Amino acid sequence: MTKIRRVIVLTSMTFTMTFASTQNTYASMSTIELQKQVETLSKQGTLPFEMGLELIKRWQHL
């Protein structure tokens, strides 16, 4: 049972850290850089939903 708890804790920590670092990456990009990255990833078919959403939010405030 202890091993299962450790696996669950480590998995949730990894997910949280990955998600947090991803969000910071988008926030630190300029809108132009974000647009280029969204276009590139969209053409490859690997665009994360959160990245597209961040670009839409920025376009709404222009």
mmCIF file as Biopython writes it, N, C-alpha, C and O atoms, coordinates in Angstrom:
data_model
#
loop_
_atom_site.group_PDB
_atom_site.id
_atom_site.type_symbol
_atom_site.label_atom_id
_atom_site.label_alt_id
_atom_site.label_comp_id
_atom_site.label_asym_id
_atom_site.label_entity_id
_atom_site.label_seq_id
_atom_site.pdbx_PDB_ins_code
_atom_site.Cartn_x
_atom_site.Cartn_y
_atom_site.Cartn_z
_atom_site.occupancy
_atom_site.B_iso_or_equiv
_atom_site.auth_seq_id
_atom_site.auth_asym_id
_atom_site.pdbx_PDB_model_num
ATOM 1   N N  . MET A ? 1  ? 0.821   -1.196 0.000   1.0 0.0 1  A 1 
ATOM 2   C CA . MET A ? 1  ? 0.000   0.000  0.000   1.0 0.0 1  A 1 
ATOM 3   C C  . MET A ? 1  ? 0.868   1.264  0.000   1.0 0.0 1  A 1 
ATOM 4   O O  . MET A ? 1  ? 0.488   2.276  -0.590  1.0 0.0 1  A 1 
ATOM 5   N N  . THR A ? 2  ? 2.011   1.210  0.649   1.0 0.0 2  A 1 
ATOM 6   C CA . THR A ? 2  ? 2.898   2.362  0.709   1.0 0.0 2  A 1 
ATOM 7   C C  . THR A ? 2  ? 3.453   2.701  -0.665  1.0 0.0 2  A 1 
ATOM 8   O O  . THR A ? 2  ? 3.601   3.876  -1.002  1.0 0.0 2  A 1 
ATOM 9   N N  . LYS A ? 3  ? 3.759   1.689  -1.458  1.0 0.0 3  A 1 
ATOM 10  C CA . LYS A ? 3  ? 4.283   1.926  -2.800  1.0 0.0 3  A 1 
ATOM 11  C C  . LYS A ? 3  ? 3.236   2.588  -3.682  1.0 0.0 3  A 1 
ATOM 12  O O  . LYS A ? 3  ? 3.557   3.462  -4.487  1.0 0.0 3  A 1 
ATOM 13  N N  . ILE A ? 4  ? 2.002   2.176  -3.534  1.0 0.0 4  A 1 
ATOM 14  C CA . ILE A ? 4  ? 0.924   2.772  -4.328  1.0 0.0 4  A 1 
ATOM 15  C C  . ILE A ? 4  ? 0.770   4.246  -3.981  1.0 0.0 4  A 1 
ATOM 16  O O  . ILE A ? 4  ? 0.586   5.079  -4.869  1.0 0.0 4  A 1 
ATOM 17  N N  . ARG A ? 5  ? 0.843   4.567  -2.712  1.0 0.0 5  A 1 
ATOM 18  C CA . ARG A ? 5  ? 0.748   5.974  -2.295  1.0 0.0 5  A 1 
ATOM 19  C C  . ARG A ? 5  ? 1.895   6.787  -2.876  1.0 0.0 5  A 1 
ATOM 20  O O  . ARG A ? 5  ? 1.692   7.905  -3.350  1.0 0.0 5  A 1 
ATOM 21  N N  . ARG A ? 6  ? 3.082   6.236  -2.839  1.0 0.0 6  A 1 
ATOM 22  C CA . ARG A ? 6  ? 4.245   6.944  -3.388  1.0 0.0 6  A 1 
ATOM 23  C C  . ARG A ? 6  ? 4.076   7.192  -4.883  1.0 0.0 6  A 1 
ATOM 24  O O  . ARG A ? 6  ? 4.372   8.279  -5.379  1.0 0.0 6  A 1 
ATOM 25  N N  . VAL A ? 7  ? 3.605   6.188  -5.586  1.0 0.0 7  A 1 
ATOM 26  C CA . VAL A ? 7  ? 3.400   6.336  -7.027  1.0 0.0 7  A 1 
ATOM 27  C C  . VAL A ? 7  ? 2.358   7.416  -7.296  1.0 0.0 7  A 1 
ATOM 28  O O  . VAL A ? 7  ? 2.546   8.246  -8.186  1.0 0.0 7  A 1 
ATOM 29  N N  . ILE A ? 8  ? 1.279   7.415  -6.550  1.0 0.0 8  A 1 
ATOM 30  C CA . ILE A ? 8  ? 0.225   8.419  -6.731  1.0 0.0 8  A 1 
ATOM 31  C C  . ILE A ? 8  ? 0.757   9.815  -6.430  1.0 0.0 8  A 1 
ATOM 32  O O  . ILE A ? 8  ? 0.489   10.756 -7.177  1.0 0.0 8  A 1 
ATOM 33  N N  . VAL A ? 9  ? 1.503   9.953  -5.352  1.0 0.0 9  A 1 
ATOM 34  C CA . VAL A ? 9  ? 2.055   11.263 -4.989  1.0 0.0 9  A 1 
ATOM 35  C C  . VAL A ? 9  ? 3.050   11.739 -6.041  1.0 0.0 9  A 1 
ATOM 36  O O  . VAL A ? 9  ? 2.993   12.895 -6.461  1.0 0.0 9  A 1 
ATOM 37  N N  . LEU A ? 10 ? 3.950   10.879 -6.468  1.0 0.0 10 A 1 
ATOM 38  C CA . LEU A ? 10 ? 4.936   11.268 -7.473  1.0 0.0 10 A 1 
ATOM 39  C C  . LEU A ? 10 ? 4.289   11.605 -8.807  1.0 0.0 10 A 1 
ATOM 40  O O  . LEU A ? 10 ? 4.716   12.537 -9.489  1.0 0.0 10 A 1 
ATOM 41  N N  . THR A ? 11 ? 3.271   10.857 -9.178  1.0 0.0 11 A 1 
ATOM 42  C CA . THR A ? 11 ? 2.565   11.135 -10.421 1.0 0.0 11 A 1 
ATOM 43  C C  . THR A ? 11 ? 1.865   12.487 -10.359 1.0 0.0 11 A 1 
ATOM 44  O O  . THR A ? 11 ? 1.947   13.269 -11.307 1.0 0.0 11 A 1 
ATOM 45  N N  . SER A ? 12 ? 1.190   12.766 -9.271  1.0 0.0 12 A 1 
ATOM 46  C CA . SER A ? 12 ? 0.495   14.048 -9.159  1.0 0.0 12 A 1 
ATOM 47  C C  . SER A ? 12 ? 1.478   15.213 -9.101  1.0 0.0 12 A 1 
ATOM 48  O O  . SER A ? 12 ? 1.206   16.278 -9.655  1.0 0.0 12 A 1 
ATOM 49  N N  . MET A ? 13 ? 2.614   15.023 -8.437  1.0 0.0 13 A 1 
ATOM 50  C CA . MET A ? 13 ? 3.626   16.081 -8.401  1.0 0.0 13 A 1 
ATOM 51  C C  . MET A ? 13 ? 4.198   16.341 -9.784  1.0 0.0 13 A 1 
ATOM 52  O O  . MET A ? 13 ? 4.387   17.494 -10.173 1.0 0.0 13 A 1 
ATOM 53  N N  . THR A ? 14 ? 4.469   15.289 -10.519 1.0 0.0 14 A 1 
ATOM 54  C CA . THR A ? 14 ? 5.012   15.431 -11.868 1.0 0.0 14 A 1 
ATOM 55  C C  . THR A ? 14 ? 4.025   16.150 -12.770 1.0 0.0 14 A 1 
ATOM 56  O O  . THR A ? 14 ? 4.402   17.051 -13.519 1.0 0.0 14 A 1 
ATOM 57  N N  . PHE A ? 15 ? 2.763   15.752 -12.698 1.0 0.0 15 A 1 
ATOM 58  C CA . PHE A ? 15 ? 1.730   16.392 -13.511 1.0 0.0 15 A 1 
ATOM 59  C C  . PHE A ? 15 ? 1.615   17.872 -13.170 1.0 0.0 15 A 1 
ATOM 60  O O  . PHE A ? 15 ? 1.532   18.712 -14.066 1.0 0.0 15 A 1 
ATOM 61  N N  . THR A ? 16 ? 1.610   18.190 -11.889 1.0 0.0 16 A 1 
ATOM 62  C CA . THR A ? 16 ? 1.486   19.576 -11.454 1.0 0.0 16 A 1 
ATOM 63  C C  . THR A ? 16 ? 2.667   20.412 -11.919 1.0 0.0 16 A 1 
ATOM 64  O O  . THR A ? 16 ? 2.484   21.527 -12.408 1.0 0.0 16 A 1 
ATOM 65  N N  . MET A ? 17 ? 3.872   19.885 -11.772 1.0 0.0 17 A 1 
ATOM 66  C CA . MET A ? 17 ? 5.053   20.620 -12.189 1.0 0.0 17 A 1 
ATOM 67  C C  . MET A ? 17 ? 5.086   20.827 -13.700 1.0 0.0 17 A 1 
ATOM 68  O O  . MET A ? 17 ? 5.466   21.897 -14.175 1.0 0.0 17 A 1 
ATOM 69  N N  . THR A ? 18 ? 4.695   19.818 -14.444 1.0 0.0 18 A 1 
ATOM 70  C CA . THR A ? 18 ? 4.666   19.928 -15.902 1.0 0.0 18 A 1 
ATOM 71  C C  . THR A ? 18 ? 3.642   20.956 -16.331 1.0 0.0 18 A 1 
ATOM 72  O O  . THR A ? 18 ? 3.919   21.788 -17.195 1.0 0.0 18 A 1 
ATOM 73  N N  . PHE A ? 19 ? 2.464   20.910 -15.739 1.0 0.0 19 A 1 
ATOM 74  C CA . PHE A ? 19 ? 1.408   21.853 -16.095 1.0 0.0 19 A 1 
ATOM 75  C C  . PHE A ? 19 ? 1.815   23.276 -15.752 1.0 0.0 19 A 1 
ATOM 76  O O  . PHE A ? 19 ? 1.582   24.191 -16.542 1.0 0.0 19 A 1 
ATOM 77  N N  . ALA A ? 20 ? 2.413   23.475 -14.602 1.0 0.0 20 A 1 
ATOM 78  C CA . ALA A ? 20 ? 2.837   24.806 -14.180 1.0 0.0 20 A 1 
ATOM 79  C C  . ALA A ? 20 ? 3.932   25.346 -15.088 1.0 0.0 20 A 1 
ATOM 80  O O  . ALA A ? 20 ? 3.903   26.524 -15.446 1.0 0.0 20 A 1 
ATOM 81  N N  . SER A ? 21 ? 4.883   24.528 -15.463 1.0 0.0 21 A 1 
ATOM 82  C CA . SER A ? 21 ? 5.957   25.007 -16.327 1.0 0.0 21 A 1 
ATOM 83  C C  . SER A ? 21 ? 5.437   25.320 -17.728 1.0 0.0 21 A 1 
ATOM 84  O O  . SER A ? 21 ? 5.934   26.235 -18.386 1.0 0.0 21 A 1 
ATOM 85  N N  . THR A ? 22 ? 4.437   24.562 -18.187 1.0 0.0 22 A 1 
ATOM 86  C CA . THR A ? 22 ? 3.834   24.822 -19.492 1.0 0.0 22 A 1 
ATOM 87  C C  . THR A ? 22 ? 3.126   26.167 -19.498 1.0 0.0 22 A 1 
ATOM 88  O O  . THR A ? 22 ? 3.263   26.938 -20.447 1.0 0.0 22 A 1 
ATOM 89  N N  . GLN A ? 23 ? 2.379   26.450 -18.457 1.0 0.0 23 A 1 
ATOM 90  C CA . GLN A ? 23 ? 1.667   27.716 -18.364 1.0 0.0 23 A 1 
ATOM 91  C C  . GLN A ? 23 ? 2.634   28.891 -18.327 1.0 0.0 23 A 1 
ATOM 92  O O  . GLN A ? 23 ? 2.378   29.915 -18.960 1.0 0.0 23 A 1 
ATOM 93  N N  . ASN A ? 24 ? 3.731   28.763 -17.604 1.0 0.0 24 A 1 
ATOM 94  C CA . ASN A ? 24 ? 4.710   29.832 -17.534 1.0 0.0 24 A 1 
ATOM 95  C C  . ASN A ? 24 ? 5.370   30.069 -18.874 1.0 0.0 24 A 1 
ATOM 96  O O  . ASN A ? 24 ? 5.710   31.208 -19.192 1.0 0.0 24 A 1 
ATOM 97  N N  . THR A ? 25 ? 5.562   29.030 -19.672 1.0 0.0 25 A 1 
ATOM 98  C CA . THR A ? 25 ? 6.177   29.171 -20.977 1.0 0.0 25 A 1 
ATOM 99  C C  . THR A ? 25 ? 5.302   30.033 -21.883 1.0 0.0 25 A 1 
ATOM 100 O O  . THR A ? 25 ? 5.809   30.913 -22.579 1.0 0.0 25 A 1 
ATOM 101 N N  . TYR A ? 26 ? 4.005   29.788 -21.880 1.0 0.0 26 A 1 
ATOM 102 C CA . TYR A ? 26 ? 3.099   30.567 -22.711 1.0 0.0 26 A 1 
ATOM 103 C C  . TYR A ? 26 ? 3.048   32.013 -22.250 1.0 0.0 26 A 1 
ATOM 104 O O  . TYR A ? 26 ? 3.022   32.927 -23.073 1.0 0.0 26 A 1 
ATOM 105 N N  . ALA A ? 27 ? 3.034   32.223 -20.958 1.0 0.0 27 A 1 
ATOM 106 C CA . ALA A ? 27 ? 2.914   33.566 -20.409 1.0 0.0 27 A 1 
ATOM 107 C C  . ALA A ? 27 ? 4.155   34.402 -20.701 1.0 0.0 27 A 1 
ATOM 108 O O  . ALA A ? 27 ? 4.059   35.622 -20.839 1.0 0.0 27 A 1 
ATOM 109 N N  . SER A ? 28 ? 5.313   33.762 -20.795 1.0 0.0 28 A 1 
ATOM 110 C CA . SER A ? 28 ? 6.540   34.516 -21.024 1.0 0.0 28 A 1 
ATOM 111 C C  . SER A ? 28 ? 6.763   34.853 -22.499 1.0 0.0 28 A 1 
ATOM 112 O O  . SER A ? 28 ? 7.645   35.648 -22.823 1.0 0.0 28 A 1 
ATOM 113 N N  . MET A ? 29 ? 5.975   34.260 -23.391 1.0 0.0 29 A 1 
ATOM 114 C CA . MET A ? 29 ? 6.116   34.546 -24.824 1.0 0.0 29 A 1 
ATOM 115 C C  . MET A ? 29 ? 5.390   35.842 -25.182 1.0 0.0 29 A 1 
ATOM 116 O O  . MET A ? 29 ? 4.376   36.191 -24.578 1.0 0.0 29 A 1 
ATOM 117 N N  . SER A ? 30 ? 5.927   36.541 -26.170 1.0 0.0 30 A 1 
ATOM 118 C CA . SER A ? 30 ? 5.190   37.674 -26.705 1.0 0.0 30 A 1 
ATOM 119 C C  . SER A ? 30 ? 4.047   37.133 -27.558 1.0 0.0 30 A 1 
ATOM 120 O O  . SER A ? 30 ? 4.048   35.960 -27.933 1.0 0.0 30 A 1 
ATOM 121 N N  . THR A ? 31 ? 3.089   37.972 -27.857 1.0 0.0 31 A 1 
ATOM 122 C CA . THR A ? 31 ? 1.940   37.533 -28.646 1.0 0.0 31 A 1 
ATOM 123 C C  . THR A ? 31 ? 2.372   37.074 -30.035 1.0 0.0 31 A 1 
ATOM 124 O O  . THR A ? 31 ? 1.833   36.099 -30.559 1.0 0.0 31 A 1 
ATOM 125 N N  . ILE A ? 32 ? 3.324   37.757 -30.629 1.0 0.0 32 A 1 
ATOM 126 C CA . ILE A ? 32 ? 3.806   37.386 -31.961 1.0 0.0 32 A 1 
ATOM 127 C C  . ILE A ? 32 ? 4.495   36.025 -31.923 1.0 0.0 32 A 1 
ATOM 128 O O  . ILE A ? 32 ? 4.279   35.189 -32.801 1.0 0.0 32 A 1 
ATOM 129 N N  . GLU A ? 33 ? 5.331   35.806 -30.897 1.0 0.0 33 A 1 
ATOM 130 C CA . GLU A ? 33 ? 5.990   34.504 -30.748 1.0 0.0 33 A 1 
ATOM 131 C C  . GLU A ? 33 ? 4.963   33.400 -30.539 1.0 0.0 33 A 1 
ATOM 132 O O  . GLU A ? 33 ? 5.085   32.308 -31.095 1.0 0.0 33 A 1 
ATOM 133 N N  . LEU A ? 34 ? 3.953   33.698 -29.732 1.0 0.0 34 A 1 
ATOM 134 C CA . LEU A ? 34 ? 2.906   32.722 -29.465 1.0 0.0 34 A 1 
ATOM 135 C C  . LEU A ? 34 ? 2.137   32.384 -30.740 1.0 0.0 34 A 1 
ATOM 136 O O  . LEU A ? 34 ? 1.824   31.219 -30.986 1.0 0.0 34 A 1 
ATOM 137 N N  . GLN A ? 35 ? 1.837   33.384 -31.541 1.0 0.0 35 A 1 
ATOM 138 C CA . GLN A ? 35 ? 1.146   33.147 -32.809 1.0 0.0 35 A 1 
ATOM 139 C C  . GLN A ? 35 ? 1.954   32.227 -33.712 1.0 0.0 35 A 1 
ATOM 140 O O  . GLN A ? 35 ? 1.407   31.295 -34.302 1.0 0.0 35 A 1 
ATOM 141 N N  . LYS A ? 36 ? 3.250   32.483 -33.821 1.0 0.0 36 A 1 
ATOM 142 C CA . LYS A ? 36 ? 4.106   31.654 -34.671 1.0 0.0 36 A 1 
ATOM 143 C C  . LYS A ? 36 ? 4.159   30.224 -34.157 1.0 0.0 36 A 1 
ATOM 144 O O  . LYS A ? 36 ? 4.095   29.277 -34.940 1.0 0.0 36 A 1 
ATOM 145 N N  . GLN A ? 37 ? 4.276   30.065 -32.837 1.0 0.0 37 A 1 
ATOM 146 C CA . GLN A ? 37 ? 4.344   28.735 -32.253 1.0 0.0 37 A 1 
ATOM 147 C C  . GLN A ? 37 ? 3.018   27.997 -32.449 1.0 0.0 37 A 1 
ATOM 148 O O  . GLN A ? 37 ? 3.011   26.805 -32.760 1.0 0.0 37 A 1 
ATOM 149 N N  . VAL A ? 38 ? 1.903   28.697 -32.271 1.0 0.0 38 A 1 
ATOM 150 C CA . VAL A ? 38 ? 0.581   28.087 -32.475 1.0 0.0 38 A 1 
ATOM 151 C C  . VAL A ? 38 ? 0.429   27.643 -33.923 1.0 0.0 38 A 1 
ATOM 152 O O  . VAL A ? 38 ? -0.068  26.549 -34.188 1.0 0.0 38 A 1 
ATOM 153 N N  . GLU A ? 39 ? 0.849   28.475 -34.853 1.0 0.0 39 A 1 
ATOM 154 C CA . GLU A ? 39 ? 0.750   28.120 -36.268 1.0 0.0 39 A 1 
ATOM 155 C C  . GLU A ? 39 ? 1.590   26.879 -36.587 1.0 0.0 39 A 1 
ATOM 156 O O  . GLU A ? 39 ? 1.126   25.966 -37.271 1.0 0.0 39 A 1 
ATOM 157 N N  . THR A ? 40 ? 2.818   26.856 -36.091 1.0 0.0 40 A 1 
ATOM 158 C CA . THR A ? 40 ? 3.705   25.716 -36.342 1.0 0.0 40 A 1 
ATOM 159 C C  . THR A ? 40 ? 3.130   24.427 -35.768 1.0 0.0 40 A 1 
ATOM 160 O O  . THR A ? 40 ? 3.062   23.410 -36.459 1.0 0.0 40 A 1 
ATOM 161 N N  . LEU A ? 41 ? 2.720   24.469 -34.514 1.0 0.0 41 A 1 
ATOM 162 C CA . LEU A ? 41 ? 2.186   23.271 -33.872 1.0 0.0 41 A 1 
ATOM 163 C C  . LEU A ? 41 ? 0.850   22.846 -34.482 1.0 0.0 41 A 1 
ATOM 164 O O  . LEU A ? 41 ? 0.538   21.657 -34.536 1.0 0.0 41 A 1 
ATOM 165 N N  . SER A ? 42 ? 0.076   23.809 -34.935 1.0 0.0 42 A 1 
ATOM 166 C CA . SER A ? 42 ? -1.198  23.496 -35.573 1.0 0.0 42 A 1 
ATOM 167 C C  . SER A ? 42 ? -0.982  22.753 -36.885 1.0 0.0 42 A 1 
ATOM 168 O O  . SER A ? 42 ? -1.702  21.804 -37.195 1.0 0.0 42 A 1 
ATOM 169 N N  . LYS A ? 43 ? 0.010   23.186 -37.649 1.0 0.0 43 A 1 
ATOM 170 C CA . LYS A ? 43 ? 0.324   22.505 -38.910 1.0 0.0 43 A 1 
ATOM 171 C C  . LYS A ? 43 ? 0.804   21.080 -38.665 1.0 0.0 43 A 1 
ATOM 172 O O  . LYS A ? 43 ? 0.546   20.186 -39.471 1.0 0.0 43 A 1 
ATOM 173 N N  . GLN A ? 44 ? 1.512   20.867 -37.538 1.0 0.0 44 A 1 
ATOM 174 C CA . GLN A ? 44 ? 2.000   19.540 -37.196 1.0 0.0 44 A 1 
ATOM 175 C C  . GLN A ? 44 ? 0.917   18.670 -36.565 1.0 0.0 44 A 1 
ATOM 176 O O  . GLN A ? 44 ? 1.072   17.454 -36.450 1.0 0.0 44 A 1 
ATOM 177 N N  . GLY A ? 45 ? -0.177  19.305 -36.158 1.0 0.0 45 A 1 
ATOM 178 C CA . GLY A ? 45 ? -1.262  18.574 -35.514 1.0 0.0 45 A 1 
ATOM 179 C C  . GLY A ? 45 ? -0.997  18.273 -34.051 1.0 0.0 45 A 1 
ATOM 180 O O  . GLY A ? 45 ? -1.587  17.350 -33.490 1.0 0.0 45 A 1 
ATOM 181 N N  . THR A ? 46 ? -0.107  19.051 -33.422 1.0 0.0 46 A 1 
ATOM 182 C CA . THR A ? 46 ? 0.241   18.802 -32.024 1.0 0.0 46 A 1 
ATOM 183 C C  . THR A ? 46 ? -0.010  20.021 -31.140 1.0 0.0 46 A 1 
ATOM 184 O O  . THR A ? 46 ? 0.644   20.185 -30.111 1.0 0.0 46 A 1 
ATOM 185 N N  . LEU A ? 47 ? -0.931  20.857 -31.525 1.0 0.0 47 A 1 
ATOM 186 C CA . LEU A ? 47 ? -1.210  22.082 -30.778 1.0 0.0 47 A 1 
ATOM 187 C C  . LEU A ? 47 ? -1.934  21.764 -29.477 1.0 0.0 47 A 1 
ATOM 188 O O  . LEU A ? 47 ? -3.025  21.196 -29.504 1.0 0.0 47 A 1 
ATOM 189 N N  . PRO A ? 48 ? -1.339  22.125 -28.326 1.0 0.0 48 A 1 
ATOM 190 C CA . PRO A ? 48 ? -2.041  21.925 -27.058 1.0 0.0 48 A 1 
ATOM 191 C C  . PRO A ? 48 ? -3.218  22.893 -26.943 1.0 0.0 48 A 1 
ATOM 192 O O  . PRO A ? 48 ? -3.122  24.052 -27.348 1.0 0.0 48 A 1 
ATOM 193 N N  . PHE A ? 49 ? -4.303  22.418 -26.400 1.0 0.0 49 A 1 
ATOM 194 C CA . PHE A ? 49 ? -5.508  23.234 -26.261 1.0 0.0 49 A 1 
ATOM 195 C C  . PHE A ? 49 ? -5.227  24.508 -25.475 1.0 0.0 49 A 1 
ATOM 196 O O  . PHE A ? 49 ? -5.702  25.585 -25.838 1.0 0.0 49 A 1 
ATOM 197 N N  . GLU A ? 50 ? -4.452  24.385 -24.396 1.0 0.0 50 A 1 
ATOM 198 C CA . GLU A ? 50 ? -4.164  25.524 -23.530 1.0 0.0 50 A 1 
ATOM 199 C C  . GLU A ? 50 ? -3.415  26.626 -24.280 1.0 0.0 50 A 1 
ATOM 200 O O  . GLU A ? 50 ? -3.625  27.812 -24.024 1.0 0.0 50 A 1 
ATOM 201 N N  . MET A ? 51 ? -2.552  26.232 -25.197 1.0 0.0 51 A 1 
ATOM 202 C CA . MET A ? 51 ? -1.780  27.215 -25.951 1.0 0.0 51 A 1 
ATOM 203 C C  . MET A ? 51 ? -2.692  27.997 -26.897 1.0 0.0 51 A 1 
ATOM 204 O O  . MET A ? 51 ? -2.579  29.217 -27.009 1.0 0.0 51 A 1 
ATOM 205 N N  . GLY A ? 52 ? -3.576  27.302 -27.561 1.0 0.0 52 A 1 
ATOM 206 C CA . GLY A ? 52 ? -4.534  27.980 -28.434 1.0 0.0 52 A 1 
ATOM 207 C C  . GLY A ? 52 ? -5.455  28.887 -27.644 1.0 0.0 52 A 1 
ATOM 208 O O  . GLY A ? 52 ? -5.793  29.983 -28.091 1.0 0.0 52 A 1 
ATOM 209 N N  . LEU A ? 53 ? -5.857  28.432 -26.476 1.0 0.0 53 A 1 
ATOM 210 C CA . LEU A ? 53 ? -6.723  29.231 -25.611 1.0 0.0 53 A 1 
ATOM 211 C C  . LEU A ? 53 ? -6.026  30.500 -25.147 1.0 0.0 53 A 1 
ATOM 212 O O  . LEU A ? 53 ? -6.644  31.563 -25.089 1.0 0.0 53 A 1 
ATOM 213 N N  . GLU A ? 54 ? -4.747  30.397 -24.818 1.0 0.0 54 A 1 
ATOM 214 C CA . GLU A ? 54 ? -3.970  31.562 -24.403 1.0 0.0 54 A 1 
ATOM 215 C C  . GLU A ? 54 ? -3.910  32.594 -25.532 1.0 0.0 54 A 1 
ATOM 216 O O  . GLU A ? 54 ? -4.031  33.792 -25.280 1.0 0.0 54 A 1 
ATOM 217 N N  . LEU A ? 55 ? -3.726  32.141 -26.759 1.0 0.0 55 A 1 
ATOM 218 C CA . LEU A ? 55 ? -3.684  33.064 -27.894 1.0 0.0 55 A 1 
ATOM 219 C C  . LEU A ? 55 ? -5.036  33.742 -28.098 1.0 0.0 55 A 1 
ATOM 220 O O  . LEU A ? 55 ? -5.091  34.943 -28.365 1.0 0.0 55 A 1 
ATOM 221 N N  . ILE A ? 56 ? -6.104  33.000 -27.978 1.0 0.0 56 A 1 
ATOM 222 C CA . ILE A ? 56 ? -7.444  33.583 -28.107 1.0 0.0 56 A 1 
ATOM 223 C C  . ILE A ? 56 ? -7.677  34.640 -27.042 1.0 0.0 56 A 1 
ATOM 224 O O  . ILE A ? 56 ? -8.231  35.700 -27.335 1.0 0.0 56 A 1 
ATOM 225 N N  . LYS A ? 57 ? -7.263  34.368 -25.807 1.0 0.0 57 A 1 
ATOM 226 C CA . LYS A ? 57 ? -7.415  35.348 -24.724 1.0 0.0 57 A 1 
ATOM 227 C C  . LYS A ? 57 ? -6.666  36.628 -25.044 1.0 0.0 57 A 1 
ATOM 228 O O  . LYS A ? 57 ? -7.159  37.728 -24.795 1.0 0.0 57 A 1 
ATOM 229 N N  . ARG A ? 58 ? -5.470  36.478 -25.598 1.0 0.0 58 A 1 
ATOM 230 C CA . ARG A ? 58 ? -4.685  37.679 -25.927 1.0 0.0 58 A 1 
ATOM 231 C C  . ARG A ? 58 ? -5.328  38.461 -27.068 1.0 0.0 58 A 1 
ATOM 232 O O  . ARG A ? 58 ? -5.320  39.691 -27.054 1.0 0.0 58 A 1 
ATOM 233 N N  . TRP A ? 59 ? -5.883  37.764 -28.051 1.0 0.0 59 A 1 
ATOM 234 C CA . TRP A ? 59 ? -6.536  38.456 -29.167 1.0 0.0 59 A 1 
ATOM 235 C C  . TRP A ? 59 ? -7.759  39.221 -28.685 1.0 0.0 59 A 1 
ATOM 236 O O  . TRP A ? 59 ? -8.083  40.267 -29.247 1.0 0.0 59 A 1 
ATOM 237 N N  . GLN A ? 60 ? -8.437  38.734 -27.672 1.0 0.0 60 A 1 
ATOM 238 C CA . GLN A ? 60 ? -9.627  39.395 -27.154 1.0 0.0 60 A 1 
ATOM 239 C C  . GLN A ? 60 ? -9.288  40.726 -26.487 1.0 0.0 60 A 1 
ATOM 240 O O  . GLN A ? 60 ? -10.134 41.618 -26.417 1.0 0.0 60 A 1 
ATOM 241 N N  . HIS A ? 61 ? -8.057  40.865 -25.999 1.0 0.0 61 A 1 
ATOM 242 C CA . HIS A ? 61 ? -7.663  42.079 -25.310 1.0 0.0 61 A 1 
ATOM 243 C C  . HIS A ? 61 ? -6.961  43.086 -26.211 1.0 0.0 61 A 1 
ATOM 244 O O  . HIS A ? 61 ? -6.521  44.134 -25.738 1.0 0.0 61 A 1 
ATOM 245 N N  . LEU A ? 62 ? -6.849  42.786 -27.497 1.0 0.0 62 A 1 
ATOM 246 C CA . LEU A ? 62 ? -6.187  43.747 -28.412 1.0 0.0 62 A 1 
ATOM 247 C C  . LEU A ? 62 ? -7.134  44.815 -28.860 1.0 0.0 62 A 1 
ATOM 248 O O  . LEU A ? 62 ? -6.750  45.699 -29.626 1.0 0.0 62 A 1 
#
